[in-house]
Amino acid sequence: MSSVNLIAFPGAGNLPFYAAAQQGFFERHGVSVTLETTPSSMYQAQKLVAGEFDLACTAVDNVIAYQEGAGEVELDREPDLFIVMGATQIELSFVVSPEIESYADLSGKSLAMDALTTGFAFALYRMLENAGLDPSATELVSVGSTPSRWESVREGQHAGTLLIEPFTSMAKAAGFRVLESSLETFEHYQGQVFAASRAWAAANKDTLSGFIQGYLESLDWVLDPTNQKACETLLIEHLPAVTEKSAGPVLGKLVSPRTGLSPLAVIDMPGLQTVLELRSQYAPSKKRLTDSEKYIDLSYYQDALAT
């Protein structure tokens, strides 16, 4: 039995890992998976590149940013990260305090972000720009992962942030307003992917193949409608923010390929191009990025499927 140390953001998107632990899907393919959630994208990138984790489930732009030398923090070595397979399409909801009724009300206010030049920051920049509000009219503050950002907005430290489920539902139930959803902003938007070091993948082909096979088996189980009640129970057990009342709606978003888990963990290539376009426009370097293939190696995924 080989082991995989995985680091991911907290949220409902980790349901396949909860299901795999319960059903033994990874062990069936000779792999033991340890999951740790990250407090921020910066911590995740540093630890992954340092070799403390084997795989990361992360926003696709994080992989691109650090490979382009444009990450939020310095790394202790040259990264050799690549995208192994897709994870989620993800719906980003721009949640604001109850007193914020329009984009105009955000002028002079602070907004909570994970990082300012990676991840989903550029999606928010596009939302602000489309509404006619220059991002410089607001103060963007690096706070960390989704739970920390939601808490900072809930406590009134910041006027808004981008949230995913189940935090979006929690915010709405608490009277907070969704100004815009990424579904309105983008026709295609790749959310999260699995990433690894090329050196680690090459040295651990069988382990990576077992992980991919176990994840895909668990993904199929989660997306099977007959397992709905079992999935809702897993969400309630593993995510304190999910209640019996909210579990159904949260799962509904999660099993939709438009807003949640990607069937067969495929990558939405038009969605990846959207991410490249956003980085080309909003990253400080303004470097034009068009070649999505340089960040991807699907050979491990394809071999796992064939096996």
Backbone bond lengths (Angstrom), bond angles and torsions (degrees), N, CA, C in turn:
res aa  C-N    CA-C-N  psi(-1)  N-CA   C-N-CA  omega(-1)  CA-C   N-CA-C  phi
1 M - - - 1.467 - - 1.529 108.95 -
2 S 1.327 117.06 119.67 1.457 120.74 177.43 1.523 109.56 -95.36
3 S 1.327 116.15 157.33 1.460 120.16 -175.45 1.525 111.48 -113.89
4 V 1.330 115.14 149.62 1.460 122.86 177.25 1.517 108.19 -130.82
5 N 1.309 116.03 125.68 1.456 121.50 173.73 1.522 108.18 -97.76
6 L 1.308 115.83 117.56 1.458 122.87 -174.57 1.518 110.08 -115.36
7 I 1.332 116.84 137.11 1.457 121.13 175.36 1.528 108.62 -121.89
8 A 1.327 116.26 129.75 1.464 121.72 -175.11 1.518 109.43 -140.90
9 F 1.310 115.57 163.96 1.458 120.40 174.27 1.521 109.26 -77.61
10 P 1.321 117.54 147.72 1.466 119.36 177.20 1.517 111.07 -69.05
11 G 1.325 116.60 147.57 1.453 120.25 178.63 1.506 112.58 149.99
12 A 1.318 115.09 176.75 1.457 121.28 -176.86 1.521 112.43 -66.43
13 G 1.337 116.94 -21.95 1.459 120.26 -179.77 1.511 114.21 -62.94
14 N 1.334 117.45 -11.90 1.466 120.95 177.93 1.530 112.54 -85.03
15 L 1.311 117.16 4.74 1.463 120.67 -178.98 1.532 113.21 -53.17
16 P 1.344 120.56 -42.79 1.470 118.36 178.78 1.526 113.78 -57.72
17 F 1.342 117.66 -28.83 1.462 119.85 178.55 1.521 110.72 -75.09
18 Y 1.331 116.34 -36.84 1.457 119.55 176.38 1.534 109.72 -64.77
19 A 1.329 115.68 -42.21 1.461 120.07 179.63 1.521 111.38 -66.10
20 A 1.329 115.92 -40.60 1.468 119.96 -179.53 1.517 111.18 -64.12
21 A 1.333 116.50 -38.41 1.467 119.90 178.78 1.522 110.69 -65.32
22 Q 1.327 116.20 -38.41 1.460 120.46 -179.48 1.522 112.27 -73.37
23 Q 1.324 116.32 -40.59 1.461 121.13 -173.60 1.533 113.83 -93.64
24 G 1.332 117.14 -11.26 1.459 120.06 178.82 1.517 114.41 77.71
25 F 1.320 117.68 26.98 1.463 120.43 -176.14 1.536 112.50 -66.14
26 F 1.316 118.19 -41.32 1.463 119.10 179.85 1.520 111.04 -68.60
27 E 1.324 116.67 -43.70 1.462 120.24 -179.72 1.527 111.08 -60.46
28 R 1.308 116.09 -32.72 1.465 120.41 178.24 1.521 111.42 -60.29
29 H 1.322 115.77 -25.17 1.465 121.08 -179.53 1.526 111.79 -109.75
30 G 1.330 115.48 20.76 1.457 120.53 171.95 1.511 115.81 76.86
31 V 1.335 116.67 24.25 1.465 120.24 -176.89 1.522 110.71 -130.30
32 S 1.325 115.41 137.89 1.462 122.03 172.64 1.530 107.57 -110.11
33 V 1.330 117.01 124.25 1.461 121.46 -174.68 1.524 110.69 -111.94
34 T 1.317 116.17 127.99 1.465 123.00 173.60 1.521 107.87 -108.74
35 L 1.318 116.56 122.79 1.460 122.09 -177.73 1.519 110.77 -105.40
36 E 1.331 116.04 131.11 1.467 122.02 172.34 1.525 107.63 -126.02
37 T 1.310 117.10 137.33 1.461 119.99 176.38 1.528 109.29 -92.19
38 T 1.311 115.24 147.28 1.459 120.96 -173.78 1.524 112.04 -99.73
39 P 1.321 117.96 145.68 1.461 120.23 175.91 1.518 113.23 -78.87
40 S 1.346 117.23 -17.46 1.464 120.45 -179.32 1.521 109.82 -165.41
41 S 1.330 115.81 163.98 1.465 120.15 176.94 1.523 110.92 -68.44
42 M 1.343 117.33 -30.99 1.455 120.76 179.97 1.529 110.82 -64.95
43 Y 1.331 116.10 -47.49 1.463 121.02 177.62 1.528 109.91 -59.32
44 Q 1.320 116.49 -44.29 1.455 121.47 -177.98 1.525 111.36 -60.74
45 A 1.332 116.91 -46.88 1.461 120.89 -178.55 1.525 111.08 -64.62
46 Q 1.321 116.98 -44.04 1.462 120.24 -179.55 1.523 111.59 -61.02
47 K 1.311 116.46 -45.64 1.457 120.51 -176.48 1.532 111.84 -71.91
48 L 1.317 117.28 -34.97 1.463 120.19 178.87 1.523 110.59 -68.09
49 V 1.310 116.94 -47.41 1.461 120.80 -179.18 1.530 110.65 -66.59
50 A 1.326 116.95 -33.25 1.468 120.49 178.68 1.522 112.55 -72.74
51 G 1.332 117.56 -10.36 1.457 121.20 178.42 1.515 114.52 88.53
52 E 1.341 117.13 8.26 1.462 119.48 178.25 1.529 111.75 -75.38
53 F 1.328 115.98 -19.14 1.462 122.24 173.32 1.512 108.73 -129.36
54 D 1.326 115.72 150.36 1.463 120.96 -177.93 1.522 111.93 -90.81
55 L 1.316 115.63 -36.13 1.462 121.53 -176.69 1.519 109.70 -137.70
56 A 1.315 115.01 152.88 1.458 120.45 174.90 1.516 109.32 -132.91
57 C 1.321 115.54 141.07 1.457 120.91 168.66 1.524 104.44 -103.53
58 T 1.329 116.51 113.04 1.454 120.45 -167.32 1.519 111.20 -147.74
59 A 1.325 115.87 164.71 1.463 120.05 173.79 1.521 108.95 -61.43
60 V 1.315 116.45 136.12 1.461 119.95 -174.64 1.524 111.64 -59.95
61 D 1.328 117.57 -32.36 1.458 119.10 -179.11 1.519 112.02 -66.18
62 N 1.333 118.04 -24.74 1.456 119.62 176.96 1.524 110.81 -62.79
63 V 1.321 116.46 -41.46 1.466 120.68 178.64 1.526 109.80 -62.76
64 I 1.316 115.52 -47.60 1.467 120.65 -178.87 1.528 110.48 -61.81
65 A 1.328 116.33 -46.37 1.463 120.67 -176.32 1.522 112.00 -59.17
66 Y 1.318 116.76 -49.79 1.461 118.90 -176.14 1.527 111.92 -71.77
67 Q 1.315 117.19 -30.37 1.465 118.91 175.25 1.524 111.47 -70.41
68 E 1.313 116.41 -25.45 1.460 120.84 178.50 1.528 111.78 -90.92
69 G 1.320 117.50 5.29 1.460 120.67 -178.88 1.514 113.22 69.38
70 A 1.341 115.65 25.40 1.463 120.83 -175.83 1.518 112.09 -120.29
71 G 1.316 116.92 25.00 1.456 120.40 179.54 1.511 112.40 -71.46
72 E 1.312 115.54 166.90 1.460 121.58 -176.45 1.532 112.49 -71.56
73 V 1.341 116.82 -27.27 1.468 120.47 -178.79 1.527 109.52 -131.57
74 E 1.335 114.96 159.56 1.455 120.39 177.29 1.525 109.93 -76.56
75 L 1.334 115.06 147.80 1.457 121.23 178.80 1.524 109.26 -108.97
76 D 1.335 116.54 158.29 1.456 118.86 -176.27 1.519 112.80 -85.67
77 R 1.323 116.15 0.02 1.464 120.31 176.45 1.524 108.87 -158.52
78 E 1.327 115.79 168.33 1.460 120.32 178.92 1.534 109.10 -70.61
79 P 1.315 118.23 126.48 1.462 119.58 -178.64 1.528 112.01 -75.03
80 D 1.307 115.94 147.95 1.478 121.01 173.37 1.525 108.67 -131.82
81 L 1.321 115.69 46.85 1.455 122.00 -175.78 1.522 111.68 -77.87
82 F 1.325 114.72 150.92 1.466 119.73 174.20 1.522 108.80 -148.46
83 I 1.306 115.60 161.11 1.464 122.57 179.28 1.523 108.73 -86.71
84 V 1.334 115.86 122.50 1.461 121.64 -178.52 1.526 110.93 -84.62
85 M 1.338 115.92 -45.71 1.467 122.50 179.85 1.523 108.04 -167.16
86 G 1.311 116.05 172.45 1.453 120.78 -179.97 1.519 111.24 -80.07
87 A 1.338 115.30 170.26 1.466 121.17 177.27 1.524 110.60 -135.40
88 T 1.332 116.97 -60.87 1.464 120.10 -177.55 1.520 111.35 -141.30
89 Q 1.317 115.01 155.38 1.463 121.17 169.63 1.525 109.35 -84.36
90 I 1.283 117.35 -39.59 1.460 127.19 171.96 1.533 113.53 66.43
91 E 1.322 114.96 135.71 1.455 122.21 171.78 1.520 108.45 -108.65
92 L 1.310 115.32 120.26 1.460 121.43 177.65 1.518 108.25 -97.87
93 S 1.307 116.88 123.24 1.461 121.57 179.57 1.521 109.56 -108.41
94 F 1.321 115.67 125.78 1.462 121.07 178.05 1.525 107.40 -84.38
95 V 1.332 114.79 97.21 1.462 122.21 -175.75 1.525 109.88 -96.17
96 V 1.346 115.73 133.65 1.462 120.47 -178.42 1.527 110.29 -129.62
97 S 1.311 115.18 163.24 1.462 121.89 178.69 1.522 110.71 -60.83
98 P 1.340 117.38 152.43 1.471 121.19 -176.51 1.529 114.19 -54.72
99 E 1.329 117.57 -31.12 1.467 119.12 -176.94 1.530 113.01 -78.24
100 I 1.347 117.08 -11.29 1.467 121.00 177.64 1.522 108.28 -85.20
101 E 1.324 116.60 113.88 1.461 121.18 -176.88 1.522 112.91 -103.24
102 S 1.316 117.91 -18.76 1.463 120.89 -179.42 1.525 108.99 -154.79
103 Y 1.320 116.12 171.31 1.457 120.47 178.23 1.524 111.50 -60.67
104 A 1.312 116.71 -34.35 1.461 120.42 -179.04 1.522 111.45 -59.27
105 D 1.327 116.71 -30.55 1.465 120.83 -178.70 1.527 112.52 -72.20
106 L 1.335 116.97 -9.57 1.458 120.60 -178.03 1.522 112.91 -84.76
107 S 1.313 117.56 -13.50 1.462 120.88 -177.89 1.529 110.23 -57.59
108 G 1.342 114.87 126.36 1.453 120.31 -179.43 1.512 114.41 84.08
109 K 1.330 117.87 -2.83 1.465 122.19 -179.21 1.538 110.25 -94.29
110 S 1.318 116.36 163.02 1.463 121.22 177.15 1.523 110.54 -102.56
111 L 1.333 116.07 144.91 1.456 123.10 -179.42 1.524 108.85 -122.37
112 A 1.318 116.28 136.75 1.462 121.88 -177.63 1.521 110.57 -87.51
113 M 1.332 116.42 129.13 1.458 122.08 178.61 1.527 109.50 -126.21
114 D 1.333 115.94 164.10 1.462 119.70 169.76 1.520 107.45 -73.80
115 A 1.322 115.53 -67.02 1.461 122.34 174.33 1.524 107.18 -128.55
116 L 1.321 117.08 160.40 1.462 120.22 -173.76 1.520 113.47 -93.00
117 T 1.341 117.09 -19.85 1.468 118.89 -176.27 1.522 112.16 -127.88
118 T 1.327 117.46 16.98 1.468 121.05 175.68 1.523 109.21 -142.00
119 G 1.323 114.78 176.52 1.465 120.19 173.51 1.518 112.79 64.94
120 F 1.332 114.76 -131.46 1.461 120.14 -171.97 1.533 113.21 -92.52
121 A 1.329 116.99 4.23 1.465 119.71 -178.17 1.523 111.21 -57.39
122 F 1.323 116.54 -40.66 1.460 119.54 -175.70 1.525 112.09 -69.99
123 A 1.344 116.38 -27.46 1.468 119.15 174.67 1.526 109.70 -64.15
124 L 1.334 116.25 -40.17 1.463 119.75 177.32 1.521 111.23 -67.35
125 Y 1.335 117.22 -39.35 1.461 119.95 177.21 1.530 110.73 -56.19
126 R 1.346 115.96 -41.68 1.468 120.01 -179.17 1.525 110.36 -66.52
127 M 1.327 117.08 -40.78 1.464 120.46 177.68 1.528 110.68 -59.57
128 L 1.336 116.35 -46.49 1.456 120.97 -179.81 1.523 111.08 -63.08
129 E 1.314 115.21 -43.69 1.462 119.71 -178.56 1.515 111.42 -65.13
130 N 1.345 117.07 -43.10 1.462 120.65 179.13 1.528 111.26 -60.60
131 A 1.332 116.05 -29.45 1.465 120.67 -179.71 1.524 112.01 -86.55
132 G 1.346 115.97 0.94 1.457 119.47 178.40 1.513 114.05 82.96
133 L 1.341 117.04 16.40 1.459 120.99 -179.54 1.524 109.38 -112.60
134 D 1.325 116.40 117.30 1.457 120.66 178.39 1.531 108.72 -66.91
135 P 1.350 117.65 133.01 1.469 119.40 179.18 1.523 113.12 -53.57
136 S 1.330 116.97 -27.98 1.464 120.15 180.00 1.531 112.09 -68.44
137 A 1.336 116.68 -13.55 1.471 120.31 177.86 1.522 111.33 -76.19
138 T 1.325 116.32 -11.25 1.463 121.54 177.24 1.517 108.82 -119.03
139 E 1.304 116.53 163.79 1.460 121.38 174.86 1.526 107.90 -103.80
140 L 1.326 117.04 117.03 1.454 121.91 179.95 1.526 108.68 -95.38
141 V 1.330 115.86 125.18 1.460 121.52 -173.67 1.523 110.00 -121.38
142 S 1.323 116.93 129.63 1.465 121.81 177.17 1.518 109.63 -76.77
143 V 1.332 115.92 116.95 1.466 121.87 -176.04 1.528 111.74 -115.21
144 G 1.339 117.81 -36.34 1.460 120.03 -179.26 1.518 111.85 127.65
145 S 1.304 116.49 -155.93 1.463 122.48 -173.42 1.526 111.79 -68.70
146 T 1.327 115.25 173.56 1.461 121.56 -171.97 1.532 114.25 -54.45
147 P 1.334 120.81 -47.08 1.469 118.62 -179.99 1.529 112.69 -57.88
148 S 1.328 116.63 -40.81 1.467 120.31 -179.90 1.526 111.01 -66.95
149 R 1.318 116.84 -40.00 1.463 119.89 -179.53 1.527 110.48 -66.44
150 W 1.327 116.35 -44.69 1.464 119.55 -179.82 1.531 110.03 -62.50
151 E 1.309 117.64 -42.65 1.448 121.00 -179.99 1.529 110.81 -61.52
152 S 1.333 116.78 -39.65 1.464 119.70 -178.78 1.530 111.44 -67.23
153 V 1.332 116.89 -34.49 1.467 120.24 177.67 1.528 109.69 -76.21
154 R 1.303 116.87 -40.66 1.466 120.85 179.56 1.526 111.12 -60.15
155 E 1.334 115.73 -37.50 1.460 120.16 -178.85 1.522 113.00 -83.81
156 G 1.337 117.11 -2.12 1.452 120.06 176.75 1.515 115.24 86.02
157 Q 1.337 117.71 9.89 1.458 120.40 178.66 1.522 111.55 -71.93
158 H 1.337 116.28 -30.89 1.462 121.59 179.75 1.527 109.20 -137.16
159 A 1.325 115.52 156.70 1.468 120.63 -174.01 1.514 113.60 -83.20
160 G 1.333 118.28 -19.82 1.456 119.30 -178.30 1.512 112.25 -172.35
161 T 1.324 114.95 171.04 1.456 121.65 178.28 1.518 109.26 -166.20
162 L 1.324 116.78 170.81 1.460 121.97 172.17 1.525 108.77 -92.95
163 L 1.334 116.56 129.99 1.460 121.11 -179.44 1.523 110.87 -124.77
164 I 1.330 115.39 157.14 1.454 123.46 170.46 1.522 107.23 -120.40
165 E 1.339 116.01 171.99 1.463 119.74 177.25 1.528 110.53 -71.77
166 P 1.340 117.43 145.97 1.467 127.72 7.75 1.529 114.08 -88.99
167 F 1.327 116.59 4.67 1.460 120.08 -173.21 1.531 112.46 -69.58
168 T 1.343 116.47 -30.67 1.468 118.98 177.16 1.520 110.57 -62.77
169 S 1.323 116.69 -46.22 1.467 120.62 178.95 1.519 111.45 -63.10
170 M 1.319 116.98 -38.07 1.460 121.42 178.06 1.528 110.02 -62.64
171 A 1.324 115.78 -44.12 1.463 120.46 -178.86 1.525 111.40 -64.20
172 K 1.307 116.09 -44.13 1.467 120.14 179.90 1.528 110.64 -63.72
173 A 1.327 116.26 -40.89 1.465 120.03 179.07 1.521 111.68 -64.46
174 A 1.337 116.29 -26.77 1.463 120.89 -179.78 1.525 112.47 -89.32
175 G 1.340 116.81 5.28 1.449 120.51 175.94 1.513 115.61 93.53
176 F 1.347 116.74 8.53 1.457 119.86 178.08 1.528 109.58 -83.50
177 R 1.308 116.32 154.77 1.462 122.44 -172.56 1.531 111.09 -104.77
178 V 1.344 116.45 140.64 1.459 121.91 171.58 1.523 107.66 -95.48
179 L 1.331 115.90 110.09 1.470 119.49 179.74 1.520 111.66 -73.37
180 E 1.333 115.77 -36.51 1.460 119.62 -177.06 1.515 109.88 -161.71
181 S 1.317 115.20 147.73 1.463 122.32 173.92 1.520 108.67 -108.77
182 S 1.315 115.70 146.89 1.467 119.20 177.63 1.522 111.75 -61.86
183 L 1.338 117.09 -19.81 1.467 119.83 176.73 1.519 110.63 -66.31
184 E 1.323 116.86 -27.87 1.455 121.40 176.38 1.521 111.63 -81.13
185 T 1.315 116.20 -28.01 1.458 121.69 -174.32 1.519 112.62 -84.07
186 F 1.335 116.35 -40.07 1.464 121.31 -173.81 1.528 110.99 -127.49
187 E 1.313 115.54 136.88 1.466 119.54 173.37 1.521 109.63 -73.73
188 H 1.321 116.32 -38.01 1.466 121.93 177.06 1.522 108.48 -132.47
189 Y 1.339 116.22 134.39 1.465 120.06 177.79 1.525 108.43 -154.52
190 Q 1.336 116.06 111.30 1.457 120.09 176.94 1.522 108.65 -73.39
191 G 1.317 116.27 127.66 1.455 120.22 -177.34 1.511 112.53 -90.74
192 Q 1.337 116.66 -89.74 1.454 120.58 -177.32 1.526 111.22 -109.16
193 V 1.335 114.67 156.35 1.463 122.59 178.40 1.525 108.10 -140.16
194 F 1.305 115.79 168.62 1.457 121.48 170.33 1.520 108.29 -96.61
195 A 1.315 116.28 132.89 1.459 121.13 -178.41 1.526 110.00 -129.15
196 A 1.321 114.68 150.96 1.465 120.68 179.37 1.518 108.90 -150.30
197 S 1.311 115.39 166.96 1.460 121.73 172.78 1.529 108.55 -77.37
198 R 1.313 116.50 137.40 1.467 120.08 178.36 1.526 110.65 -62.16
199 A 1.320 116.70 -37.25 1.469 120.14 179.93 1.520 110.75 -65.32
200 W 1.349 116.90 -44.23 1.464 119.53 178.77 1.523 111.01 -64.07
201 A 1.318 117.36 -43.50 1.465 121.13 -178.52 1.529 110.99 -61.72
202 A 1.317 116.58 -43.28 1.466 120.33 -179.17 1.520 111.62 -64.76
203 A 1.329 117.04 -33.37 1.466 121.27 -178.35 1.521 112.49 -86.81
204 N 1.331 117.78 -8.84 1.469 121.30 -175.33 1.530 110.90 -137.00
205 K 1.324 115.59 49.83 1.466 120.46 -175.81 1.527 112.46 -59.93
206 D 1.321 116.90 -45.69 1.466 119.74 -177.94 1.520 111.11 -65.69
207 T 1.334 115.93 -39.92 1.463 120.04 179.32 1.520 110.39 -63.92
208 L 1.327 116.92 -45.52 1.458 120.54 -179.98 1.521 110.37 -64.79
209 S 1.329 117.10 -38.87 1.461 120.40 178.13 1.525 110.46 -63.00
210 G 1.342 117.25 -43.37 1.457 120.56 178.59 1.521 111.74 -63.16
211 F 1.344 116.51 -38.67 1.458 119.96 177.32 1.520 110.80 -62.65
212 I 1.315 116.19 -47.46 1.471 120.42 -179.11 1.521 110.67 -60.43
213 Q 1.341 116.60 -46.03 1.461 120.15 -179.25 1.529 111.37 -63.90
214 G 1.332 116.63 -42.66 1.461 119.71 179.04 1.517 112.01 -65.10
215 Y 1.334 116.19 -40.44 1.463 119.49 179.49 1.523 110.66 -65.36
216 L 1.326 116.97 -44.62 1.468 120.05 -178.69 1.530 111.08 -63.88
217 E 1.327 116.88 -36.67 1.463 119.86 177.99 1.532 109.91 -66.42
218 S 1.331 115.87 -42.04 1.457 119.77 178.59 1.525 110.84 -67.41
219 L 1.320 116.40 -38.48 1.466 121.05 178.40 1.520 110.67 -60.62
220 D 1.324 117.05 -44.50 1.463 120.96 177.44 1.523 110.84 -59.43
221 W 1.328 115.84 -40.86 1.463 120.90 -179.46 1.524 110.37 -64.29
222 V 1.330 117.01 -44.09 1.465 121.30 179.97 1.527 111.28 -64.44
223 L 1.319 117.23 -38.41 1.461 121.20 -177.05 1.529 113.46 -81.21
224 D 1.318 116.93 -6.33 1.461 121.59 178.26 1.535 108.71 -77.14
225 P 1.330 118.55 117.73 1.474 121.22 -177.26 1.520 114.00 -56.45
226 T 1.319 117.62 -26.13 1.472 119.53 -179.20 1.527 111.88 -68.52
227 N 1.335 117.02 -14.86 1.461 120.58 -179.81 1.529 112.43 -101.67
228 Q 1.324 117.07 16.52 1.467 120.93 -174.96 1.525 112.12 -57.55
229 K 1.315 117.30 -51.12 1.467 120.31 -177.10 1.524 111.42 -62.73
230 A 1.329 116.23 -39.85 1.462 120.15 179.19 1.530 110.37 -65.20
231 C 1.334 116.19 -37.35 1.464 120.37 178.60 1.525 111.16 -67.69
232 E 1.322 116.57 -40.93 1.463 120.16 178.11 1.530 110.39 -61.51
233 T 1.319 116.02 -40.03 1.464 120.30 178.73 1.525 110.98 -63.75
234 L 1.330 116.63 -40.55 1.465 120.52 178.61 1.523 111.43 -63.87
235 L 1.315 117.08 -40.84 1.464 120.67 178.31 1.517 110.95 -62.27
236 I 1.319 116.32 -43.33 1.465 120.61 179.67 1.526 110.92 -65.02
237 E 1.334 116.64 -39.57 1.462 121.05 -178.35 1.526 112.48 -68.21
238 H 1.337 116.91 -37.18 1.464 120.64 -171.82 1.520 114.48 -99.75
239 L 1.316 117.39 -18.88 1.459 120.25 -177.97 1.526 108.90 -122.31
240 P 1.318 118.03 103.85 1.465 120.92 -178.04 1.529 113.25 -56.76
241 A 1.334 116.43 -25.60 1.459 119.95 -178.68 1.525 112.70 -73.24
242 V 1.329 117.41 -16.93 1.466 121.48 -177.39 1.530 109.63 -93.18
243 T 1.313 115.78 127.70 1.461 122.33 179.40 1.527 109.93 -110.02
244 E 1.312 116.27 172.96 1.461 119.64 177.18 1.527 110.85 -60.47
245 K 1.322 116.19 -33.53 1.463 120.25 179.84 1.522 112.39 -72.50
246 S 1.323 117.08 -37.91 1.465 120.10 -175.17 1.519 113.96 -91.53
247 A 1.333 117.94 -13.53 1.464 121.10 -174.57 1.525 112.10 -59.14
248 G 1.331 117.18 -42.19 1.459 120.49 -178.80 1.523 112.57 -61.96
249 P 1.343 118.48 -53.40 1.464 119.71 178.06 1.530 113.50 -60.86
250 V 1.330 117.15 -39.19 1.461 119.89 178.75 1.519 110.43 -63.07
251 L 1.325 116.37 -44.58 1.469 120.04 178.82 1.523 110.46 -64.81
252 G 1.340 117.08 -37.61 1.462 120.26 179.11 1.514 112.06 -58.08
253 K 1.340 116.10 -43.92 1.468 120.18 176.89 1.524 110.92 -64.88
254 L 1.337 115.22 -38.48 1.453 120.79 -174.16 1.524 112.75 -68.84
255 V 1.315 117.48 -37.30 1.468 120.03 -176.61 1.525 112.35 -88.78
256 S 1.327 117.61 -1.50 1.458 120.53 174.83 1.527 109.29 -82.95
257 P 1.337 118.22 125.68 1.471 119.52 -178.99 1.521 112.79 -64.65
258 R 1.318 117.54 -16.11 1.469 121.04 179.20 1.526 111.69 -81.86
259 T 1.312 117.27 -27.13 1.464 120.46 -173.87 1.522 113.95 -126.51
260 G 1.317 117.91 0.61 1.461 118.63 -173.78 1.512 113.59 -147.65
261 L 1.309 115.61 -134.99 1.459 122.62 -174.57 1.527 111.64 -62.38
262 S 1.318 115.54 137.65 1.469 121.09 -179.51 1.522 109.58 -88.12
263 P 1.327 119.09 118.08 1.466 120.74 177.50 1.523 110.90 -53.81
264 L 1.318 115.74 135.48 1.467 123.11 -177.97 1.522 112.56 60.47
265 A 1.332 117.22 12.82 1.470 122.23 178.24 1.526 112.39 55.79
266 V 1.323 116.09 36.00 1.458 119.84 179.28 1.534 110.18 -75.48
267 I 1.311 115.54 157.88 1.457 122.15 176.33 1.518 108.86 -99.51
268 D 1.309 116.24 129.89 1.460 121.75 175.72 1.524 107.70 -81.23
269 M 1.328 116.92 99.47 1.454 119.96 -174.27 1.531 112.93 -63.44
270 P 1.340 120.20 -40.90 1.471 118.18 173.23 1.529 112.00 -60.27
271 G 1.341 116.34 -35.41 1.453 120.19 177.34 1.516 111.83 -66.38
272 L 1.335 116.80 -36.14 1.460 120.83 176.61 1.522 110.63 -66.66
273 Q 1.330 116.53 -37.66 1.460 120.12 176.91 1.526 111.02 -63.49
274 T 1.337 116.55 -36.04 1.465 120.03 176.60 1.520 110.27 -60.25
275 V 1.330 116.84 -43.56 1.461 121.24 179.42 1.530 110.70 -62.12
276 L 1.330 116.99 -41.64 1.464 120.70 178.47 1.527 110.93 -64.10
277 E 1.320 116.64 -40.89 1.457 120.47 179.24 1.527 111.37 -63.71
278 L 1.341 116.43 -41.70 1.461 120.27 178.47 1.521 111.14 -62.84
279 R 1.324 116.56 -43.93 1.471 119.65 178.57 1.522 110.73 -64.47
280 S 1.314 117.13 -40.35 1.465 120.53 179.21 1.524 111.42 -60.87
281 Q 1.326 116.37 -34.90 1.459 120.39 -177.14 1.515 113.61 -83.80
282 Y 1.339 117.17 -40.65 1.457 119.79 -168.67 1.524 115.58 -107.04
283 A 1.321 119.04 -16.96 1.458 119.89 178.86 1.526 109.65 -65.37
284 P 1.324 118.08 146.09 1.467 120.58 -178.64 1.530 113.94 -55.16
285 S 1.334 116.96 -33.30 1.467 119.84 -178.14 1.523 113.20 -72.34
286 K 1.362 116.46 -24.01 1.470 121.87 -176.51 1.534 112.06 57.99
287 K 1.320 116.54 22.89 1.459 120.94 179.85 1.516 109.80 -69.29
288 R 1.311 116.49 131.31 1.462 121.23 -178.79 1.521 109.60 -77.95
289 L 1.324 117.09 118.52 1.460 122.65 -179.96 1.520 109.47 -115.29
290 T 1.311 116.21 125.81 1.472 120.26 -178.83 1.522 113.26 -133.18
291 D 1.332 117.84 -21.86 1.465 121.47 -173.56 1.520 110.61 -91.56
292 S 1.318 116.83 92.77 1.464 120.70 -179.54 1.529 112.24 -69.75
293 E 1.330 117.22 -26.15 1.461 120.73 -174.91 1.526 112.45 -64.76
294 K 1.322 118.63 -24.84 1.466 120.83 -176.90 1.520 112.29 -67.81
295 Y 1.325 117.10 -16.39 1.460 121.05 -177.78 1.527 112.32 -101.16
296 I 1.321 117.15 -2.54 1.473 121.60 -171.26 1.520 110.80 -121.16
297 D 1.331 116.04 143.55 1.455 122.70 166.74 1.520 106.65 -140.77
298 L 1.323 116.15 101.67 1.460 121.48 -176.36 1.527 112.61 -90.15
299 S 1.324 117.99 6.95 1.467 119.96 -175.96 1.533 111.67 -63.60
300 Y 1.325 117.76 -38.41 1.466 120.53 179.82 1.535 110.05 -67.10
301 Y 1.309 115.82 -41.04 1.456 121.84 178.44 1.531 109.97 -63.50
302 Q 1.323 116.92 -46.79 1.458 121.11 -178.65 1.510 111.85 -65.66
303 D 1.325 117.21 -38.52 1.466 120.74 177.90 1.531 110.25 -65.58
304 A 1.340 115.88 -39.72 1.467 119.83 179.26 1.513 110.78 -64.29
305 L 1.333 117.10 -40.38 1.460 120.99 177.31 1.515 110.81 -63.99
306 A 1.312 116.79 -42.93 1.465 121.42 -179.21 1.513 111.17 -63.47
307 T 1.333 116.04 -39.44 1.459 120.63 -179.97 1.525 111.18 -68.06
